[in-house]
């Protein structure tokens, strides 16, 4: 697999990761919890222990960004927000959010049902 194919796989998986991280409010997104397939370029987050209303250190709400997008990630996507690969990422994220928006009631109802489970990530304010 060539660099361009691996970069496109990275961009597509980064776009999906950004949307999922935003919707589920994934926290604890340090580099140790993010893997990149060295041959095919896919980005994979490996730790979903902190989602919705729970976070490390007693829910101190220390993470302000809705998803992780580092300078290194931008470099992989062409090096600047004006590059063609980064514009592909933006297009995919926008399309993804528009699709998620169509199903917002399904997501809301799912979280609402699971909120009754008693799990700490599904507090009433998570809705």
Phi, psi and omega in degrees: 000135181275171182300316184297319178294317178296320179295319178296320176298319178298313182299314180296316180288327176295321178296314178297317179299319180298316181293312180298317179299321180292311185293315182272358180054051180293133179243182179059048185263053176279167185299335177292343179258006180239125178247147174235124177296119188288344180259321183254348173088358182293140175265135180224130174267132188250001184224111178246034181288341181235102179226165179052250190261008178245151178207167179299159175063042174072032176061054180280356179055046183278345180266119183264330182284143181285337176200164184269124175216097185270169175300323179297320178295319178295323177299318177299327182268033173106349173094344177208161181289349178269353183289154180299316178298321179291325177295327173298315177303311180300316180300315180295319179295315179298312178300318179298315179295324177295323177291315179300322181301325178298332185250020184300326180292324177296315179296314180301312181295323178296312179296321180298317178294317182289336180302335180281357183287338183088358177293142186294340181281348184250057176283158181306325180289348177296334179289000000 
